[in-house]
Amino acid sequence: MKETMTRRIRVYGIVQGVGFRPTVSRHAMKNGISGSVCNKGPYVEIFAQGTEVQIEGFLDDLQNHPPRRAVILKMNVEPEEQPVTFESFEIIESEKTKGEIFVSPDIAICEECQEEMFNPGNRRYLHPFINCTCCGPRLTILDALPYDRERTSMKEFPMCPECAKEYHDPDTRRYDAQPVCCNECGPEVYLIGRAERDRDAITYTRKTIAAGGIVAIKGIGGFHLCCDATNESAVHRLRELKRRPAKPFAVMARDMEVVRRECEVTKIQEQVLTGHQKPILLLERKESARMAPSVAPDNPKIGVMLPYAPVQLLIFQYDDGIQMPDCLVMTSGNTSGAPICRDDEEASAELAYLCDCMLSHDRKIRIRADDSVMDYYKGEPYMIRRSRGYAPLPFMVSNPWKGQVLAVGGELKNTFCIGVDGRFYPSPYVGDLEDLRTVKALKETIIRLETLLEVEPSVVVCDLHPRYNSTAIAEELGLPVMKVQHHYAHILSCMAENDCAEPVIGVSFDGTGYGTDGTVWGGEILAADYDGFTRLGSIEPFLQIGGDISAKEGWRIAVSLIYGYTGAREEAQQIAQRLGLCSEAEAKVLLTMAERRINAITSTSAGRLFDGVSAILGIRRSSTFEGEASTTLEFAAEAYEKQAGSEEAWKRFIDEEEILPFKENQADRMILNTGELVQKIVHARLGGEDTEWLAYRFHAELARQIVAACIQIREENGRRKVALSGGVFQNQLLLRLTDEYLKREGFEVLKHSMIPPNDGGIALGQAAYAMHKINGNQDDLS
């Protein structure tokens, strides 16, 4: 008789809320294993008893055939010295313990549940909350770990006998599926302020959309505002009501056939669109697309996603005979600047005047989770907003750090990050903290995620800016506070994502950030590592006149840039008027403010430089949303490159444009010659040169100057790694030109992928900085 042995197995990763215990039980029965499996909170603990062959087969199945949505990050296998004798294999009640914690994000509806939902013979036919161990809400319904029904918002819905039978039967897809429910025992949909419920509510919603109306729909992580994306008048009305004249709307397509009809999509992108995260993907719109032009005015790309919640599928397809459009605007349900609405009270207060009806449900959302937004760069994901489907999956670094920290992030596109030893958990997207409702949402989400991850941070880290609401929140927590310069945090986030501990040259280009000298920074070249940074270079400083309004009115930056290189008020005024930047009166006021330094601060903001050039070229004089002027400048440059061909465009630039030398170094840094670049762009524009070519020329010259600066730094200190970060590097043309040029010059280039390059990513850099400091030098604690 072969000897029986017992192994204690601990499995770490995304192993809760993904059907892991039922899968373990099935593998155990297949291999003749006795024992038990239990959620411990941080990990799943398995006792496996059997022969050596049986245990080897069991471990092989665990490693190679886990649940589809599971992510095994680590598996410890140890002999059990004094084992008990197991008669069978059982799933035992969850127990709470301390240790590494991994919380599953929300998971899009799986193919099996979708098939059941549209099968008239299935008892969950048209059920708006169908789910199984492979799909459904996770983070957004979770109160605490271990992940069991009584610690979720589903505890309010007792299972009916049939659901309970499936829940306890190892042979079903819903064995131990915590949110399991059906039409008899699950949550209900209804219209806020109206009598319609269940079928009537869905039919009324569909009828409203089909007739050209606007509807608010509660999903997994919050509300969306929805209308027919092929109906120009409906989309235009939504724009007017939401006071959003140009910012693109996200679109939800019925299926991949519709996506292919509307957009150019690669096989890799298709895999992501149909996968279990289902983010919004930025895809190039086809000329033959049927979507209304005002879905994304003057934008060659469309943000597209597929339905990921059952109720969204039911909006497209139902047995009520209503003919529905096959693509819908599905934009975040909020008022400008506020977080996404998550309950009826918020929706009634903020969305009622924006729509014709509101479809809600009675399953509570514990944590808001806006849709993730992803672009692609050279076949790899390039995250723009990391939220539903991805948060709070951790990033893991190799540094042997110990401790717990909280980083509250930036002011715009806020996310925060919790660091535990070498693991960093970025939060779902929160929003812009200029709105006090978003500040409240940030505080609530911090408390809930700290509870889920069972952390008590020893330090909180924030931006250097003294007047940010994020800074105020950090200072209210009663913990020691570290402050990290904004652009340095960008570079650290890129280093942490790439698990890089070596010194780098950091190219941090974004809108604005508070500099250590009290001026506005934004186009910076740094020597950086986890110990600190040195500012080695920047774009040429200019006056940012008018305070916050200068971020919206690029013509003001343009006039300031022109005044900067002419040094003469009259000449600058004449050029501004010839370019149609502003009226004579506006120019006089602005130039007077510049001369007297009234509401004017020295700035090296790369984002504002792009805005100014966009105005100079007559592309966008001002912006109605952040980044509008700079992105339309990018689109113009890409249009030229597409027409000429990328190699020919670059060859023309190299052949025709002389290399602009750096300005004479200031005492502390080299200065990129962006002033002369602007001057040449202005003169060429006044000379009648093609706008798209000049837009491309601006991008190419900026990339060339960045690379020249990196080469000079390498000659001085030998650094060969360059990290590219900051919101300006959402611009794929500048990213590609800079990346490729650096690689031709022998540099290793670190870029973002799953963490946004914009301010939504800086919390990771802040947290990594704090973790490094508490494991060594703590001089930055205040």
matplotlib code that plots the C-alpha trace (Angstrom):
import matplotlib.pyplot as plt

x = [0.0, 1.4, 2.2, -0.2, 1.2, -0.3, 0.6, -0.3, -0.7, -1.1, -2.1, -1.7, -3.2, -6.6, -8.1, -11.2, -14.4, -13.3, -14.5, -11.2, -12.4, -14.9, -12.2, -9.8, -12.6, -13.1, -9.4, -9.2, -12.0, -10.4, -7.1, -8.5, -7.3, -8.9, -8.6, -10.0, -9.9, -10.5, -10.4, -8.0, -8.5, -4.9, -4.7, -6.5, -5.3, -5.5, -4.8, -4.2, -3.9, -3.1, -0.2, 2.7, 1.3, -2.1, -0.7, 1.6, -1.4, -3.4, -0.7, -0.3, -4.0, -3.9, -1.0, -2.2, -6.0, -7.0, -10.4, -10.3, -10.5, -7.9, -4.3, -1.9, 1.0, 2.6, 2.0, 3.7, 3.7, 4.9, 4.7, 2.2, 4.2, 1.3, -1.7, -5.2, -6.9, -9.3, -12.2, -13.3, -12.5, -14.5, -14.8, -14.8, -16.0, -13.7, -11.3, -9.7, -5.9, -3.3, -1.0, -0.8, -4.2, -5.4, -8.9, -10.5, -11.7, -15.2, -15.5, -17.6, -20.4, -19.1, -20.2, -22.0, -24.1, -24.8, -26.1, -28.3, -29.7, -31.0, -32.3, -36.1, -35.9, -33.4, -34.8, -32.5, -33.9, -33.5, -32.2, -30.4, -28.1, -27.0, -23.5, -21.4, -18.0, -16.4, -18.2, -20.0, -19.4, -16.5, -14.8, -17.8, -20.0, -17.3, -17.5, -14.6, -12.5, -12.7, -14.9, -18.2, -21.8, -22.3, -19.5, -21.0, -24.0, -25.6, -26.2, -29.5, -30.8, -31.2, -30.9, -34.0, -33.9, -32.9, -30.0, -28.9, -28.9, -26.6, -24.4, -23.7, -23.4, -19.8, -21.0, -22.6, -21.0, -22.4, -20.8, -19.7, -20.5, -21.1, -23.4, -25.5, -29.2, -32.1, -35.3, -36.9, -34.4, -32.0, -32.0, -34.6, -34.4, -36.9, -37.3, -36.5, -39.6, -41.9, -44.0, -42.3, -40.3, -38.5, -39.7, -41.7, -38.7, -36.4, -39.0, -39.7, -35.9, -35.5, -38.5, -37.1, -33.7, -35.2, -37.3, -34.2, -34.3, -31.6, -31.6, -29.4, -28.6, -27.1, -24.5, -21.8, -19.7, -22.1, -24.5, -24.1, -25.9, -27.1, -28.6, -28.6, -25.1, -26.3, -28.9, -27.2, -30.0, -30.0, -26.2, -26.3, -29.0, -27.0, -24.0, -26.1, -27.6, -24.3, -22.6, -19.9, -19.5, -16.6, -15.2, -15.6, -18.3, -17.7, -19.7, -21.0, -21.4, -23.8, -21.1, -17.8, -19.6, -20.7, -17.2, -15.6, -18.2, -17.4, -13.7, -10.4, -9.6, -6.6, -6.9, -5.0, -7.5, -10.4, -9.1, -9.2, -12.6, -14.1, -12.1, -13.2, -12.1, -13.9, -12.3, -13.1, -10.6, -9.6, -10.0, -9.6, -13.0, -13.8, -14.9, -18.0, -19.0, -22.6, -22.1, -23.1, -20.3, -20.8, -20.0, -16.3, -16.1, -13.0, -11.5, -10.2, -10.6, -13.7, -13.7, -15.6, -16.5, -18.7, -21.5, -20.1, -23.1, -26.2, -28.5, -26.5, -27.0, -30.7, -30.9, -29.7, -31.7, -35.1, -38.3, -40.5, -40.4, -38.7, -36.1, -33.0, -29.8, -26.7, -24.4, -25.2, -23.5, -22.5, -20.8, -20.1, -23.2, -22.1, -22.1, -19.0, -16.2, -18.2, -17.6, -19.8, -23.1, -23.6, -27.1, -30.6, -30.1, -27.1, -28.7, -31.9, -29.9, -27.4, -28.8, -32.5, -32.3, -29.9, -32.1, -35.7, -35.7, -33.4, -33.1, -31.7, -31.5, -31.4, -27.9, -25.8, -22.5, -19.8, -17.0, -17.5, -15.7, -15.7, -14.8, -11.2, -9.9, -7.1, -5.1, -2.6, 1.0, 2.9, 0.6, 0.8, -1.8, -1.3, -3.6, -5.3, -7.7, -7.2, -10.4, -13.1, -11.7, -8.1, -8.2, -7.1, -4.8, -1.4, 1.9, 4.8, 8.4, 11.6, 12.8, 12.8, 10.7, 8.6, 5.8, 2.5, 2.0, -0.9, -0.3, -3.3, -2.3, -2.8, -5.5, -6.7, -7.6, -7.2, -6.5, -4.7, -2.4, -1.8, 1.6, 2.2, 5.8, 6.6, 3.0, 1.2, -2.6, -3.8, -7.4, -10.2, -10.5, -11.8, -11.9, -10.9, -10.6, -11.6, -15.1, -15.9, -18.1, -15.0, -13.1, -15.7, -15.6, -11.8, -12.1, -14.8, -12.9, -9.6, -11.3, -13.0, -9.9, -7.8, -10.4, -10.4, -6.6, -6.4, -3.7, -2.8, -0.4, 2.5, 2.8, 0.8, 2.4, 1.0, 1.9, 4.2, 1.5, 0.3, -3.2, -4.3, -7.3, -5.3, -2.6, -5.3, -6.7, -3.2, -2.7, -6.0, -5.3, -3.1, -0.2, 3.4, 3.3, 5.8, 5.5, 6.8, 7.4, 4.8, 7.1, 9.5, 6.4, 5.6, 9.1, 8.9, 5.6, 7.2, 10.2, 7.9, 5.7, 8.8, 10.3, 13.4, 15.6, 18.4, 19.0, 17.3, 17.0, 13.4, 11.5, 8.4, 6.1, 2.7, 0.3, 1.4, 2.9, 4.3, 8.1, 10.6, 11.3, 7.7, 7.2, 5.0, 6.9, 5.7, 8.4, 11.2, 14.2, 15.4, 18.2, 16.1, 16.2, 14.3, 16.6, 15.8, 16.1, 18.0, 16.4, 18.9, 16.8, 13.4, 11.7, 12.2, 10.3, 7.5, 4.9, 1.6, -0.8, -4.3, -4.1, -6.4, -8.0, -4.7, -5.1, -8.3, -7.5, -4.4, -4.4, -3.2, -0.2, 0.4, 0.6, 2.9, 5.2, 5.3, 6.1, 8.8, 10.8, 10.2, 10.7, 8.7, 5.1, 4.1, 5.6, 4.0, 0.6, 0.8, 1.8, -1.1, -3.6, -2.2, -2.6, -6.1, -5.3, -7.2, -8.6, -6.4, -7.9, -7.3, -3.7, -3.1, -4.5, -2.5, 0.7, 0.2, -0.2, 3.0, 5.0, 3.8, 3.8, 0.1, -1.4, 1.6, 3.9, 7.0, 6.1, 7.8, 4.5, 4.8, 1.0, 0.5, 3.2, 1.1, -2.0, -0.1, 1.2, -2.3, -3.7, -0.8, -1.6, -5.3, -6.3, -7.8, -7.8, -9.2, -10.3, -13.6, -12.0, -8.6, -6.2, -8.6, -6.2, -3.1, -4.9, -6.2, -2.7, -1.6, -4.4, -3.2, 0.3, -0.7, -2.9, 0.2, 2.3, -0.5, -0.7, 3.1, 4.1, 6.0, 9.5, 9.0, 7.6, 10.7, 13.0, 11.6, 12.0, 15.6, 16.4, 14.7, 15.0, 18.2, 19.1, 18.2, 21.0, 20.1, 19.7, 22.7, 22.4, 20.9, 22.8, 20.9, 19.9, 20.0, 17.2, 15.5, 15.2, 11.4, 11.3, 13.1, 11.0, 7.8, 9.3, 10.0, 6.5, 5.0, 7.0, 6.2, 2.5, 2.5, 4.3, 1.4, 3.0, 0.7, -0.8, -0.6, 3.1, 3.9, 2.1, 4.2, 7.4, 6.7, 6.4, 9.5, 11.6, 10.5, 11.4, 14.8, 15.5, 14.5, 16.8, 19.7, 19.3, 19.4, 22.6, 24.3, 23.3, 24.5, 27.9, 28.0, 26.8, 26.6, 22.9, 21.5, 17.9, 15.3, 11.8, 9.0, 6.0, 3.5, 0.2, 1.8, 3.1, -0.5, 0.3, 1.3, 3.1, 5.4, 5.8, 6.8, 9.1, 10.9, 11.0, 12.3, 14.9, 16.2, 16.5, 18.4, 20.8, 21.4, 19.1, 16.9, 13.5, 11.0, 7.4, 4.0, 1.6, -0.9, -0.5, -1.5, 1.2, -1.1, -1.9, -3.9, -0.6, 1.4, 0.1, 2.1, 5.3, 4.4, 3.8, 7.1, 9.0, 7.4, 8.1, 11.8, 12.1, 10.5, 13.0, 15.9, 16.2, 13.2, 14.3, 11.3, 8.7, 6.9]
y = [0.0, 3.4, 5.8, 8.6, 12.1, 15.5, 18.8, 22.3, 24.6, 28.3, 30.1, 33.8, 36.1, 36.7, 33.6, 35.0, 35.7, 33.7, 30.3, 29.1, 26.9, 25.0, 24.5, 23.2, 20.8, 19.4, 18.9, 17.1, 14.8, 14.1, 13.2, 11.2, 13.8, 14.2, 17.3, 20.8, 24.3, 27.5, 31.3, 32.9, 36.4, 37.0, 33.6, 30.3, 27.4, 23.8, 20.6, 17.9, 14.2, 11.4, 9.5, 11.3, 10.7, 12.0, 15.1, 15.7, 15.5, 17.8, 20.4, 20.2, 20.9, 23.8, 25.4, 24.7, 24.7, 27.4, 29.2, 31.4, 34.6, 33.6, 35.0, 32.8, 35.0, 32.6, 29.0, 27.7, 23.9, 22.5, 19.0, 18.8, 17.2, 16.1, 15.7, 14.7, 12.0, 13.4, 11.2, 13.4, 16.8, 19.7, 23.5, 24.7, 28.1, 31.0, 32.1, 35.5, 35.8, 38.4, 38.5, 39.4, 40.4, 40.5, 41.8, 40.7, 43.5, 43.3, 40.8, 41.2, 38.8, 35.5, 33.7, 30.9, 33.4, 35.4, 32.3, 31.3, 34.8, 34.7, 31.1, 31.1, 27.7, 28.7, 29.8, 32.9, 34.0, 37.8, 38.0, 41.5, 40.1, 36.8, 35.7, 32.7, 31.9, 33.3, 36.7, 39.4, 42.2, 41.8, 44.9, 47.1, 45.0, 44.0, 45.0, 42.9, 39.8, 36.8, 37.1, 35.5, 36.5, 37.9, 40.3, 41.8, 43.9, 40.7, 39.7, 41.6, 39.0, 35.5, 32.7, 30.9, 27.0, 26.5, 29.0, 27.6, 24.1, 25.3, 27.2, 24.0, 21.6, 21.0, 20.0, 23.4, 26.6, 28.5, 26.3, 28.7, 31.7, 34.5, 36.9, 34.0, 34.9, 34.6, 36.4, 35.1, 36.0, 38.6, 42.4, 44.2, 46.9, 49.9, 53.4, 56.1, 58.2, 56.0, 52.9, 50.6, 47.7, 44.6, 43.9, 47.1, 49.2, 47.7, 48.0, 51.6, 52.3, 50.7, 52.6, 55.9, 55.3, 54.1, 57.2, 59.5, 60.0, 60.0, 57.5, 57.1, 53.5, 52.0, 49.4, 47.6, 50.6, 53.5, 55.2, 55.9, 58.4, 56.7, 57.6, 56.4, 56.9, 57.0, 59.7, 63.1, 65.1, 62.8, 63.1, 66.8, 67.2, 65.2, 67.5, 70.6, 69.2, 68.1, 71.3, 69.3, 70.8, 68.7, 66.1, 62.7, 60.4, 56.7, 54.3, 50.8, 48.6, 45.7, 43.2, 42.8, 42.9, 46.5, 47.4, 46.2, 48.1, 51.3, 51.1, 49.7, 47.0, 44.5, 41.0, 41.9, 44.8, 42.5, 40.1, 42.9, 44.1, 40.6, 39.7, 39.8, 43.4, 45.0, 48.5, 51.4, 51.1, 54.1, 52.9, 54.7, 55.5, 54.3, 56.8, 54.7, 54.7, 55.2, 56.9, 60.5, 62.9, 64.7, 61.5, 62.6, 65.9, 66.4, 63.3, 60.4, 58.0, 56.6, 55.2, 51.9, 49.1, 46.0, 45.3, 43.9, 44.0, 41.8, 44.8, 46.5, 43.4, 43.6, 47.2, 46.0, 42.7, 42.0, 40.2, 43.3, 43.9, 47.2, 47.9, 49.2, 50.9, 48.8, 51.3, 53.6, 56.5, 55.3, 58.1, 58.5, 59.5, 62.6, 66.4, 68.1, 67.6, 65.3, 61.6, 59.0, 58.7, 55.4, 55.5, 56.8, 59.9, 61.1, 60.3, 62.1, 65.2, 65.3, 63.4, 63.9, 67.1, 65.5, 62.6, 61.4, 58.5, 56.7, 52.9, 51.8, 48.7, 47.8, 46.1, 48.7, 49.8, 49.9, 51.4, 53.5, 52.1, 54.2, 52.5, 51.9, 53.6, 52.1, 53.1, 50.9, 51.7, 49.4, 46.5, 46.9, 48.3, 52.0, 52.8, 56.2, 55.6, 52.5, 51.6, 48.9, 45.5, 46.4, 48.2, 47.3, 44.6, 45.4, 46.2, 44.2, 45.4, 43.4, 45.8, 44.1, 46.9, 46.5, 48.7, 50.3, 53.7, 55.7, 58.0, 60.3, 61.2, 64.4, 67.0, 66.0, 62.5, 61.5, 57.9, 57.0, 54.1, 51.9, 50.3, 47.2, 46.0, 45.5, 45.5, 48.7, 48.8, 51.6, 52.6, 52.9, 56.3, 59.0, 62.2, 65.8, 67.1, 70.7, 69.5, 68.9, 65.9, 64.2, 65.1, 63.3, 60.3, 60.1, 60.1, 57.4, 55.2, 55.5, 54.2, 51.3, 50.2, 50.4, 48.2, 45.6, 45.5, 45.5, 48.2, 50.9, 53.2, 54.7, 57.6, 59.5, 61.0, 63.8, 66.4, 69.4, 71.9, 73.6, 74.4, 71.1, 69.4, 66.2, 67.9, 69.0, 65.5, 64.1, 66.7, 65.9, 62.2, 62.7, 60.7, 61.9, 63.5, 63.3, 65.6, 64.7, 67.0, 66.3, 65.6, 63.5, 61.4, 60.8, 59.4, 57.2, 55.8, 54.8, 53.3, 51.3, 50.0, 48.8, 47.5, 49.6, 50.6, 52.0, 55.7, 57.1, 60.2, 61.2, 63.1, 64.4, 66.4, 67.3, 70.3, 72.0, 71.0, 72.9, 73.3, 73.4, 77.0, 78.1, 78.4, 76.2, 73.2, 70.9, 70.2, 68.7, 66.6, 65.0, 62.8, 60.6, 57.6, 56.6, 58.8, 62.0, 64.0, 66.8, 69.1, 69.0, 70.6, 72.1, 73.7, 77.5, 79.3, 81.6, 83.7, 81.9, 84.8, 84.8, 82.0, 79.0, 80.5, 80.2, 76.4, 76.8, 79.7, 78.7, 82.0, 83.6, 81.3, 81.9, 85.7, 85.2, 82.9, 85.5, 88.3, 86.0, 85.8, 89.3, 91.1, 94.0, 94.8, 96.4, 93.6, 90.9, 92.7, 92.9, 89.3, 88.2, 90.1, 88.8, 85.3, 86.0, 85.1, 87.9, 91.4, 94.5, 95.2, 91.7, 91.8, 95.1, 93.9, 90.6, 92.4, 94.9, 92.0, 90.5, 93.7, 94.3, 90.6, 90.8, 87.3, 86.0, 83.2, 81.8, 78.4, 75.5, 73.7, 71.4, 71.1, 74.9, 75.0, 72.6, 74.7, 77.8, 76.2, 74.9, 78.5, 79.9, 77.3, 78.2, 74.7, 75.5, 79.0, 77.7, 74.4, 73.3, 70.3, 69.5, 68.6, 69.6, 72.1, 69.8, 66.7, 68.5, 69.6, 66.0, 64.9, 67.6, 66.3, 62.7, 63.6, 65.0, 61.9, 59.6, 61.4, 61.6, 58.3, 58.2, 57.7, 60.4, 62.8, 62.3, 62.5, 65.8, 67.1, 66.0, 67.3, 70.7, 71.7, 72.8, 71.6, 74.2, 74.5, 74.7, 78.1, 79.1, 77.1, 78.7, 78.2, 75.0, 73.4, 73.2, 75.0, 73.4, 75.9, 75.9, 79.7, 79.7, 76.7, 78.7, 81.7, 79.5, 78.0, 81.6, 82.8, 79.8, 80.1, 83.8, 82.7, 80.4, 77.1, 74.0, 73.8, 70.0, 70.0, 72.7, 70.6, 67.6, 69.8, 71.0, 67.4, 66.3, 69.2, 68.7, 65.0, 65.9, 68.4, 65.9, 63.3, 65.8, 66.7, 63.0, 62.5, 65.4, 64.0, 60.6, 62.1, 63.8, 61.0, 57.8, 57.1, 55.1, 54.5, 57.1, 57.1, 58.9, 60.0, 62.8, 63.5, 64.9, 61.4, 60.3, 62.0, 58.9, 60.8, 62.5, 59.3, 57.3, 59.9, 60.3, 56.5, 55.5, 58.3, 57.5, 53.8, 54.7, 56.6, 53.5, 54.3, 51.9, 53.5, 52.9, 53.7, 53.2, 50.4, 49.5, 52.7, 55.9, 58.4, 61.2, 62.3, 59.2, 57.4, 59.6, 57.9, 54.8, 57.0, 58.7, 55.4, 53.9, 57.0, 56.8, 53.1, 53.6, 56.4, 54.5, 51.6, 54.0, 57.7, 59.4, 63.0, 63.9, 63.2, 66.3]
z = [0.0, -1.0, 1.8, 2.4, 3.0, 3.9, 2.4, 3.6, 0.6, 0.8, -2.5, -2.8, -5.5, -6.9, -5.3, -3.7, -5.6, -8.6, -7.8, -6.4, -3.6, -5.8, -8.4, -5.7, -4.5, -8.0, -8.6, -5.2, -6.1, -9.5, -8.0, -5.0, -2.5, 1.0, 3.0, 3.1, 1.6, 3.4, 2.7, 5.1, 3.8, 2.5, 1.0, 0.4, 2.7, 1.5, 3.3, 0.8, 1.9, -0.5, -2.1, -3.7, -7.2, -6.2, -4.6, -7.6, -9.9, -7.6, -7.5, -11.3, -11.7, -9.3, -11.2, -14.7, -14.4, -12.0, -12.4, -15.5, -13.5, -10.9, -10.7, -8.7, -7.6, -5.2, -3.9, -0.8, -0.3, 3.1, 4.7, 7.6, 10.4, 12.6, 10.3, 11.1, 9.1, 6.5, 5.4, 2.4, 0.9, 2.2, 1.8, 5.3, 6.7, 6.1, 8.8, 9.2, 9.5, 8.7, 5.7, 2.0, 0.7, -2.9, -3.7, -6.9, -9.2, -10.7, -13.5, -16.7, -17.4, -18.8, -22.0, -20.1, -18.0, -21.1, -22.9, -19.9, -19.6, -23.2, -23.0, -22.5, -20.9, -18.2, -14.8, -15.0, -18.3, -18.6, -15.1, -14.7, -11.9, -13.3, -12.2, -11.3, -9.9, -13.1, -13.3, -11.5, -9.0, -6.5, -5.2, -5.6, -3.3, -0.8, 2.9, 4.3, 3.7, 3.6, 0.6, 1.7, 1.0, 4.6, 4.0, 0.8, -0.1, -1.3, 2.4, 2.1, -0.4, 1.1, -1.4, -2.5, -2.1, -5.8, -5.6, -2.3, -3.8, -6.7, -4.2, -2.2, -5.1, -6.3, -9.8, -10.6, -12.0, -8.9, -6.3, -3.6, -5.8, -3.3, -5.3, -6.7, -7.1, -9.5, -10.5, -7.3, -4.7, -6.2, -6.4, -8.5, -11.1, -11.0, -12.2, -9.7, -9.0, -11.1, -10.5, -13.1, -11.8, -13.2, -16.8, -17.0, -15.9, -18.6, -21.3, -20.4, -20.5, -23.9, -25.3, -24.0, -25.6, -28.9, -29.1, -28.8, -25.0, -22.4, -19.5, -16.4, -15.7, -12.6, -13.3, -11.3, -10.1, -10.6, -13.0, -16.7, -18.9, -22.0, -25.3, -28.9, -30.3, -33.9, -33.2, -33.6, -32.0, -28.9, -28.5, -29.1, -26.4, -23.9, -24.6, -24.0, -20.8, -19.5, -20.6, -22.4, -25.8, -27.1, -24.7, -26.3, -25.0, -24.5, -26.6, -25.7, -28.8, -28.8, -29.9, -31.8, -35.1, -34.4, -33.1, -36.4, -38.4, -36.6, -35.8, -36.8, -34.3, -34.1, -32.8, -29.6, -29.0, -29.7, -27.0, -24.5, -25.6, -25.2, -22.1, -18.5, -17.7, -20.7, -20.5, -22.8, -25.7, -27.8, -31.4, -34.7, -36.1, -39.7, -42.3, -42.8, -39.1, -38.4, -35.0, -34.7, -35.4, -32.0, -30.1, -30.4, -32.4, -34.4, -32.9, -35.0, -32.1, -30.3, -26.8, -27.2, -24.8, -24.8, -22.3, -19.1, -16.8, -17.4, -17.3, -20.1, -22.3, -21.6, -22.8, -26.2, -26.3, -24.7, -25.6, -25.8, -29.6, -29.3, -32.1, -30.3, -31.7, -31.7, -30.1, -27.2, -25.6, -22.1, -20.3, -16.6, -14.6, -12.9, -13.1, -14.3, -11.8, -9.4, -8.8, -10.6, -8.8, -7.0, -5.3, -5.8, -3.6, -5.6, -8.9, -8.0, -6.9, -9.8, -12.8, -12.8, -14.9, -17.4, -18.4, -19.1, -16.6, -14.2, -14.1, -10.8, -8.6, -4.9, -4.7, -2.9, -4.4, -1.7, -3.7, -6.9, -9.9, -13.1, -16.4, -17.2, -20.3, -22.3, -25.4, -27.2, -28.0, -30.4, -29.6, -25.8, -23.4, -22.5, -19.7, -19.5, -16.6, -14.4, -12.5, -13.0, -13.9, -12.8, -9.4, -6.8, -8.3, -6.9, -8.5, -6.9, -6.7, -5.9, -3.3, 0.2, 1.7, 4.9, 6.2, 5.3, 3.6, 2.1, -0.9, -1.6, -5.2, -7.1, -7.5, -11.0, -12.1, -8.5, -7.5, -4.3, -3.5, -0.5, -0.1, 1.9, 1.9, -1.8, -2.9, -4.1, -4.5, -6.7, -6.0, -8.5, -10.3, -7.9, -10.0, -9.8, -6.2, -7.1, -6.3, -2.7, -3.5, -5.0, -1.8, 0.2, -2.1, -1.7, 2.1, 2.0, -0.5, 1.5, 4.7, 2.8, 1.0, 4.2, 5.8, 3.0, 2.9, 6.7, 6.8, 9.3, 7.4, 9.4, 7.1, 4.5, 1.4, -0.8, -3.4, -2.7, -3.6, -0.3, -1.6, -3.1, -1.5, -1.6, 0.6, 3.1, 3.3, 4.0, 6.8, 8.4, 8.9, 12.0, 10.5, 9.8, 6.3, 3.5, 0.5, -3.0, -5.9, -8.6, -11.6, -9.5, -8.4, -12.1, -12.7, -9.6, -10.8, -14.1, -12.2, -9.8, -12.6, -14.4, -11.1, -11.7, -8.7, -10.7, -11.3, -14.4, -16.5, -16.0, -18.7, -16.9, -19.2, -18.1, -17.4, -14.2, -10.9, -7.9, -8.2, -5.4, -6.3, -6.0, -9.8, -12.0, -13.5, -16.3, -18.8, -16.7, -17.2, -13.9, -12.6, -10.4, -8.1, -4.9, -2.8, -4.6, -7.8, -9.4, -11.9, -14.9, -17.6, -18.6, -21.5, -21.7, -18.9, -20.0, -18.1, -17.4, -17.2, -15.7, -13.2, -13.7, -16.8, -18.7, -18.5, -20.5, -22.9, -24.8, -26.7, -23.5, -23.4, -27.1, -26.6, -23.7, -25.7, -28.5, -26.1, -24.5, -27.7, -29.1, -25.9, -27.5, -26.5, -29.8, -32.0, -29.9, -30.1, -33.9, -34.3, -32.0, -34.0, -37.4, -36.0, -34.8, -31.3, -29.6, -30.0, -29.6, -26.3, -25.0, -26.1, -24.4, -21.1, -21.3, -22.1, -19.4, -16.9, -18.3, -17.9, -14.4, -13.3, -12.4, -11.8, -13.8, -12.7, -14.3, -15.9, -17.7, -18.3, -21.3, -21.4, -21.7, -24.3, -26.4, -25.8, -26.9, -30.2, -30.9, -30.7, -32.8, -35.6, -35.4, -34.3, -30.9, -29.4, -26.1, -24.5, -23.1, -21.4, -20.1, -23.0, -25.8, -27.5, -27.1, -28.4, -31.5, -32.1, -31.9, -34.3, -36.8, -36.7, -37.0, -40.0, -41.7, -40.8, -42.0, -45.4, -45.9, -44.3, -41.0, -42.5, -45.1, -42.5, -40.3, -43.3, -44.3, -40.8, -40.6, -44.0, -43.7, -40.1, -38.5, -35.0, -32.4, -29.8, -26.2, -24.6, -22.5, -19.3, -16.3, -13.1, -12.2, -15.5, -19.3, -21.1, -24.1, -26.9, -27.0, -27.3, -30.7, -31.8, -31.1, -33.0, -36.1, -35.9, -35.7, -38.7, -40.8, -39.9, -40.9, -44.1, -45.0, -44.4, -44.0, -40.4, -40.2, -41.3, -38.6, -36.0, -36.9, -37.0, -33.4, -32.1, -34.0, -32.8, -29.2, -29.3, -30.8, -28.0, -25.3, -26.8, -27.2, -23.5, -22.5, -24.6, -22.8, -19.4, -20.3, -21.2, -17.8, -15.5, -17.6, -17.1, -19.9, -18.7, -19.5, -17.9, -19.8, -17.8, -17.4, -19.1, -22.2, -22.9, -23.5, -26.9, -28.8, -31.5, -29.1, -27.2, -30.3, -31.8, -28.4, -27.7, -31.1, -31.2, -27.7, -28.7, -31.8, -29.6, -27.4, -24.4, -22.6, -22.4, -19.5, -20.3, -18.7, -19.6, -16.9, -14.8, -16.5, -17.4, -16.3, -12.8, -12.2, -11.9, -9.5, -6.3, -7.1, -7.3, -4.1, -2.3, -3.5, -2.4, 1.1, 1.4, 0.4, 3.0, 5.9, 5.2, 5.5, 5.6, 7.2, 7.0, 4.8, 7.5, 8.7]

ax = plt.figure().add_subplot(projection="3d")
ax.plot(x, y, z, "-o")
ax.set_aspect("equal")
plt.show()
